Amino acid sequence: MSITFKKNCVVFCDMAEGEDAESLLEWLQKHPKGKIDLSECSHLHPANLQVLMAAKCSIFARPKDELLAAWLDTALKTV
């Protein structure tokens, strides 16, 4: 699994696959004020992006990959 669920934060590492989306959704439903750490994320499956868009959650750390960060800023309207 490329997503680690902590007490108040979800940490994405490397490639976040589609299989992670259901767990992500469940965690976000239980932690509506939870933060998202994408700093180590290199790829985000569209299913996970849809969950993040629907949850309108707080992005704690943007991806280090500037192209991915810019794409996510647009998709998540965090600019």
C-alpha positions in Angstrom: 0.0 0.0 0.0 1.4 3.4 -1.0 -0.7 5.3 1.5 0.0 5.4 5.2 -2.8 6.4 7.6 -1.7 8.2 10.7 -3.8 9.7 13.5 -4.4 13.1 11.8 -2.7 12.7 8.5 -2.6 10.6 5.4 0.9 10.2 3.8 1.1 9.3 0.1 4.4 7.6 -1.0 5.5 6.9 -4.5 2.6 5.7 -6.7 -0.8 5.9 -5.1 -2.8 3.1 -6.8 -6.5 2.8 -7.4 -6.9 0.1 -4.8 -6.1 2.7 -2.1 -9.2 4.9 -2.9 -11.7 3.0 -0.8 -9.4 3.0 2.3 -8.7 6.7 1.7 -12.4 7.5 1.5 -13.2 5.6 4.7 -10.3 7.4 6.5 -11.4 10.8 5.3 -15.0 10.1 6.4 -13.8 9.3 9.9 -11.3 12.2 10.0 -13.0 15.1 8.1 -10.3 17.5 9.4 -7.4 15.2 8.5 -4.5 16.5 6.5 -3.0 15.1 3.3 0.8 14.8 2.8 1.6 14.4 -0.9 5.3 15.3 -0.6 6.6 11.9 -1.5 3.9 11.1 -4.1 5.1 10.6 -7.6 1.8 9.4 -9.2 -1.8 9.7 -8.1 -4.4 7.4 -9.6 -7.6 9.2 -10.7 -9.7 7.3 -8.2 -7.7 8.8 -5.4 -7.9 12.2 -7.0 -11.7 11.9 -7.1 -11.8 11.1 -3.4 -9.6 14.1 -2.6 -11.7 16.4 -4.8 -15.0 15.2 -3.2 -13.6 15.4 0.3 -12.3 18.9 -0.1 -9.6 18.1 2.4 -6.6 20.1 3.5 -3.4 19.5 1.6 -0.6 19.7 4.2 2.3 19.1 1.8 2.4 19.3 -2.0 4.3 16.8 -4.1 8.0 17.5 -4.7 7.5 16.8 -8.3 6.5 20.3 -9.6 4.6 19.0 -12.6 2.4 16.8 -10.4 2.1 19.6 -7.9 0.9 22.1 -10.5 -1.6 19.5 -11.9 -3.0 18.8 -8.5 -3.2 22.5 -7.6 -5.4 23.0 -10.7 -7.5 19.8 -10.0 -7.9 20.6 -6.3 -8.1 24.4 -6.8 -5.5 25.0 -4.1 -3.7 27.8 -5.9 
